[in-house]
Amino acid sequence: MVDALRREDHPRVADLCLDDLLGVLGDLAPEARLIARPGDGRVRVRGVTLDSTDVVPGDLFAGLPGKLRHGADYAARAAEAGAVALLSDRPDPCLPSLVVDRPRHVLGVLSARLYSDPSHALAVYGVTGTNGKTSTVHLIAAGLEAAGRRVGLAGSLETRVPGRGGRPAERTTAEAPAIQRLLARTRWAEGTDAVLEVSSHALELGRVQGTRFRVGVFTNLSPDHLDLHGDLGRYYAAKASLFTPDRCEHAVVNVGDPHGRRLAAETRCRLTTFTMGPEPADWSVRAVSADADGTRFRLRGPGVEREVRLRLLGAHQADNAVAAALALAVGGIDVNTALRGIENLASIPGRLERVDVGQPFLAFVDFAHNPGGQRRLLPFLRSLTDGRVIVVVGATGERDPGKRSALGDVAARHADLVIVTDESPHTEDPATLRTAVADGARRAGRATVRVEPDRWHAFLLAVSAARPGDVVVVAGRGADEQQVSADDSRPFDDRAALRHALLQLAAGP
């Protein structure tokens, strides 16, 4: 389906023709050439997309190589929908063709140029790291809004522009044309700032090429997405590529993380550092305490020492809140104004989100989908109770297989009952995923391990096993609303399902 916002308020584009775009490509890809009929170089381009079903008349269609099909195979469909040209690594007779060796790596800059380089007219904040990206993005947005700014946002939960409600996001960082359209819409809506969640996939695949960041934030790094990057070194390199002077003006780095310390030593951007530990840093976080009512800590830095009280749960939110506050401070926002907005943020969907129907135990849904995230989550939940911790956990298919047994291991080391179930297996065998997680949990030898393939029945099992004072957490999917298998994609919201299970428990047999 064509993006409704593209039809309703297609952002203004620069007055560029194919010859102009070829000139832009000359600096990025010297091998670039336009294969077309005489006169086609003067054809005007009004937008860009890499989805043939999203084409509107006047678009440049980017036909990129894919795992299953080549995007250029859909050039005829794009032409029928009104595309005026193709960007690809191979020409197609249906359309005038801009041909380069690596089209994905020039798509971001072309998209930015078509939409008049919108990041140059906004203060753009980018957040990367293994864990904490989503929370930090929403905390930055809250601080900006407290300062009266008009904010666009793109992350794993939603995309939104000033004056409009949010729309569910399809991935952590959208493809390059969608990012530039969001920035252009934000600018067109008299926006002042934009906050982007920047995944390692986005950096590796060039999705934020052409975006100028006023501030880049590094939260932390632990093994994840190694199916794409191969090893931790290349994963770090992808994250670190955000923090170069040609892309990012100012870096805010958590040097409490060893990879953050390396980044702080290597980056040539202007630098601000913070830590929750003993490491030397510009800003320090001390006296952190967290309970079921929120998180408190003392923040100390140049000219500032104050207590911060967050409504968000979990000691790890102290790091995220400080990262957000410092990003705003170096971006020109008064730090105390920023902190007021940050302190007022009540919750973030699917991030340690409490589900309460009056049951005599605590129940949460959280996005902790990798071992590092679980190591931050589960000790905090243990601190909330003298009773038991019950974890519902699984592994998503077509993702880093190396973390599956580790998910079970970490869960079993911090919980009393681990219930292994299906998440979104995609095209993988669900039983293979369950076995990997369950084997890791059993090897830890510390918790009772149950396997329940059906996710709904796993929720019922968890709440039925809970006693007064216990803590139940469903970890891994957060606010995701679809469960994807080889056969279909069906609606399944963990928060709604857990609430329903609790209500069914309360209703009795």
N, C-alpha and C positions, 0 to 999 in steps of 0.2 A: 504493500500500500504506500502510495506517495505520502511523504511527511506532510501532514496538514498545515503545519506552520510554513512550509515552503510556499504553499499556494496563497496562504492568507497574508503573510508579511515577509515575502522573499526579501532579504536584505539587499540594499543597493550594492551594485557591483561597479568596479572600475570599467571604464570604456576601453576594453582590450579586444583585439582581434587575434587570430591564430599567429600571425607574424609577430605580434607583440609577445605572445607566450613563448614562441620559439626563441625570441631574444632573451627572455628570462631564463630559459633552459640553457642557453649558451654558457652562462656562468656556472651552472650546476652540473651539466652533462654535455661536454663539448661534442659528443657523438650525436647529439639530438638532430633530427631532421624532420621536415614536414613532407609527407607523401600525399599529394593532393593534385587536383586539377588546377590549371592556371586560374588565378583570381580567388581561389579558396582561402588564401592567406589573409584576405580582408574580411572573412566571416567573423562577426562579433560573437563573443561568448558571454553568456548571462549567468552561468552558474557551473557547478561541478559536482559530480557524484560518482561513486563506484558501484552503485546498485542499479541494475537496469530497470528494476521495478520502481525506482525513485526518480527517474528522469522526468524533467519538465522541459518544455521547448526552450532551446537556446543553450542547453547544458553541454559541457565537455564531459564525456563518459570515460572514466578511467577503467580500463580492462586489465586487471592485474593477474599475475600467475597465482593459482590457488592449489590447495592440496588435492582436490578432486577434479576441478574444472578450471580452465583458464578463463578469466573474465572477458577476454576479447571474443570468446565464443558467443557472447550475448550482444555483440555490436549491432547486429541486425535488429534485435528487439529494441535496443536503445535508440537506433535511428528511427524506427517506427514511432517511438514515443516523443521524438522531437530533438534528440541529441544532434548537435551540429559538428562534432568532431570526436575523435578517439585519442586517448593517451594510453600507450601500451608499449610493450617491447616487441610487438609485431604489428604490421599494418593490417587493415581490413578494407576490402573494396567498398563496403557500405558507407564508410565515413572518411573524410579527410583525417589523416593519422599523424599525430605527433609521436615519434618513435624514439625511445631512449632505452638504454640497457637495463636500468633499474627504475621503473616507473614509480614504484611505491616510495622511493626515497626522494623523489622530486615533487610528489603530489602535495605535500604540506605547503611547500613554498609557493607552488602554483595556486593552490587554494587561497592562501593568504593574500597573494597579489591580486587575485580576482576580486576578493572582498575588501580591497584597499587597505591591507595590512592592519586589521582592527586592533591587534594587540599593542600596536604603537600608540594608540589613542586611549588605552585603558591601563590601569594598574593591574597586572595579572600576577596572581600568586599560584605557584605550582607546588604540590606536595607529593613526595615519593618516599618509598620505604616499604618494608615487608608488611608491617602492622601499623595501624594507627592513621592510615591515610584518610579514610572516610571521616573519622571523628575530627581530625585536625582540619579538614576542609570545612566541615560544618561549624566548627568553633571559629575559624577565621571569618566565615560569612556572618556569624552572630556578632563578632566584634565590629566588623565593618558596618553592619546595620545599626548597631548602637551608636556609631559615629555619624549616622545620617547618610551613609553612602548607598548608592543603587547598585546592586550586586547581581551578576550572572554567575552561575555555578554549573559545573559538570563533574559528576563522580559516579561511583558504582550504584548509588541509590537513585539519583535523579539528575535531570538537567533542568535548568530554569533560567529565565531572563527577567529583568526587572518588570514588575507590573503584571506578570503572568504566573499562574500556578505551575508547580513542577510537573515534569513528565517522567515516568519510569525510565531508567537507563538500561540499555542493552548490554553494556560492558563497562569496565572501570573507566577506560579512556576511549572516547568515541573515535571513529576514523577521522582522518585529517580534514576532509571537506566539512563534516559535521562540526568539528571543533571551530573551524573558521567561521561557519555560519552562526554558531552560538555567539562567538565574540562579536561578529558584525551585528547580530540582533541586539546584543547587550549595548553596543555603542549606539545603535539606531534608537533604542528605547531610552536614551539619555543616561545610560549606565556609566558608572565611574570605575568599577572594579570587576574583575572576574576571578574566580577561584577554581582551579582545575586539579583533579586527582590524576596523577601521572604514573601509570603503571610501567613496569619494566618492559612489558610487551609493547606499549606505546612508544617507548624510547627506542627499542630494538627495531621496530617496524616503521619508524619515522612519522608517527601520527602527530607529533607536536612540532615537527619541522615547520619553520616559518612563524612560530610563536615566540614573542619576546616576553620573558618573565621579569617582572620587577624584583620578585623574591622567589627563591626556591627553598623548600624545606626538606630536610632529610630526617626521618623519624628513627629508623633502625634497620638492621638487615639480619635475616636468618634464612636458612635454606628453604627455598620455595621456587616454583616455576622452573626447576632444573630440567624439566622436559623440553623447554624452549632453549634455555641458555647453556645446558650441558654441565656446567660446574659453577661453584660459588664465585670463582674469580670472574667469570664472564657475566654472572648475575650482578656482581658489584659494579663491573665496568658499565653495564647498561644503566644502572641507577646513577653512577657518577657522571655519565654523559650529560645530565641536565645541568651540571654545575660548571659550565665553561663560560668565559666572559662574553662570547658572541651570542649566548643564549639566555644568560641569567645575570642580572646586575648584582644581586646580593644573596648570599647563602646563609641560611639558618640551620645549624647542624647540631644534632645530639651527640656530644662527645662522650656521653656515658656508654655508648655503644662502640665496640672496637672498630667497626667499619666506619663509624662516624669520625673517630679520631684519625683514621687514615684519610678520609675525605677532607677533613679540615686541614691536614698537612699538604694535601695535593691541590686543592682548588685554587684557582687564581681569581675567583670572584671576591668581592668584599665579603667579610666573614663575621658572623655573630655565632657564638657557641653557648650551649647550656648543658647542664648535667644534673642528674639526681644523685650522683655518686661523688667520690672524692676527687675526681679529675679536675685540673685547672680549667676554668671556663669563664666566659664573660658574665654568665648568669647561673645561679645555682638554685636548686630546689631542695628544701630541707623540711624536716618534721612532717613527713607525709603520713596521713592517717585516712583510712577509708572504712566506711561501714554501709549499712543498708540505706542510710539517708543521704550519702554523698561522699565527697572527697575534700580534704583540707590539706593545705601545705603553706609553707612560707617561701616567698620568692624574693631573692636578693640579687640586685644588679646595679649598674651605674645609676646612682641617684634614686633608687627605689628599693624599699624593703617593706613588704606588706604580707598580710595573710590573705590567701585566696580560698574561697569556699565554692566548690563546684556542686551542682546538683547531679552531675553524672557520677555513675558508680564505678569504682575500681581505681586502685592506686596508679595503674598505667595511664589513666586520664590526666594525671598531673603532668606527665611528659607532653601529652598532646596539647593540653591547655597552654603550657609555657611555649611550646613551639608556635602555636597560633598567636599568642600575645606578642612574641618577639618578631614574628613575621610582620605583624601589623605595625609594630613600633618602627622597624627599619623601613617600612613602606610609608611612613609619615603619619600614622595614627597615634594619638596620645595613648600610652600604655595603660593608664588607669581607665580611660574610656573603653579601650578594647577589653580590659578585664571585666568591666561591668557587664558588657554583652556576653562574654564567655561564661561568667558566673550565672547568668540568667537562663542559659540554655538548659532545658529540663531533660531532654532525652534525644537520642539519635536512633532512628528505626533500626531494629535488629542488632543494636550494640548494647549488650547486657540489658536488654529490655525486659522489664518485669511484667509478669502475667499474674494477675491477682483477682480471684473471684471469691475471696474470703477463706481460702483453704488454710489449714494450720501449718503450712510449710511454705518456703519461698520457691518460686518458679521463675526461670529466666529463659530467654532465647538470645543466643549470641552468635556472632559471625566467626568465632575462633575456628579457622579452617586449616590451620597448620600448627605444627608442634610449638613454635614460638608463641603464637597467639594463645594456645592452651596453657603454656607455662605462665603467662600473665594472668589469665582468667581464673584458673582453678585454685591456686593458693588463696586468692581473694575470697572466693566462695567458701573455701574451708574456714577462713577466719570469721565467717558470718554465723557459724553454727557449732554447737557441741554435738550435734547429731551427725547424720550421714550426708555425703555428697553423692548424688545419682546423676550420671552423665549419659545422655543419648548422643551417639557419635557415629559417623560413617565417613566414607571417602568418595569424592566426586570422580567420576570416570574421565578419561582423556586428560588427566592432569598428572603432575609429577608422581610417578609410582613410588619413588623413593621415600615419600613421607607417609605412606599409608600405615605401615606397621608402627612407625613412630607416633602417629596419632593415637593408636591404641595403647602404646606404652605409656605416653604421658598421661592419658586419661586414667589408666589403671594405677599409676603412681600417686595420683592426687584424689581419687574417688574411691568410694566403697562399693558401688555397683556401676558397672559399665554395660550399657545396652547398645549393641552394635546393630545398625540397621542400614537400609539403602538411603543414599542421598539422591544425586542425579547421576546414574551410571552412564548416561549417553549411550555410546555404542558398545561399551565394554560389558562383560558378563558380570552381573551384580554379585553373584556368589563369589567370584574371584576377589572382588573388592572387599566384601564382608570378611572373607577368610584372612586377607592381609591385615586388616584392622584388628580382628579378633585374636589372631596369632600374636600380634604385638602386645595386646593387652594381657593375654595369658602368660607370655614370657615374663612380664613384669612381676607376676606372682603375688600381687598385693590386693587385688579386688576380685569380687565375684563378677564373672563375665557371662552375659546372656546374649544370644543372637536372635533377633526378630526381624526377618526380611521386610515385612510390611511396616512402613513408617508410622501409620496411624496406630497400629497395634503396639508398636514400640512406645509411643507416647502413653497409651493406656497402661502398659506395663510399668512405666516409670512412675506415673502418678499413683497407681495402685500400690506400688511398693513403698511409697513415701510415708513416713511417720511424722507426727508433730515435731517441728523443729528442724527437719531435714531441709536440704537444698536440692532442687532438681534443675538441671540445665540441659537444654537442647543446643548443642554446639555444632557450628559448621556452615549453616546456610543463612543465618541472620534474617534479613527482610526479603530474601528471594521468594518469589511467589509462584514459581514453576518448578515442577519436578520432571526432568528430562530423561527418557530412556530411548533405547533403539527403536521402540515401536511408536512412541508418541511423547507429547509434552502436555502435562496435565496441571491444572491449578493445584497448588499445595503451599499454603502459607503457614510456616511453623508456628507463628504467633496465634493465628486463628485456630489452628488444629490443637495447640496446647491448651488454649482457653476452652475449647469444646471438650477436650478430655477431662479437664478439671471440673467443668460443669456436669459432665456425665458421672464423674466420681461423686460429686456432691449430691446428685439426684438419687444415688443408690442403685441397687439391683433392679 
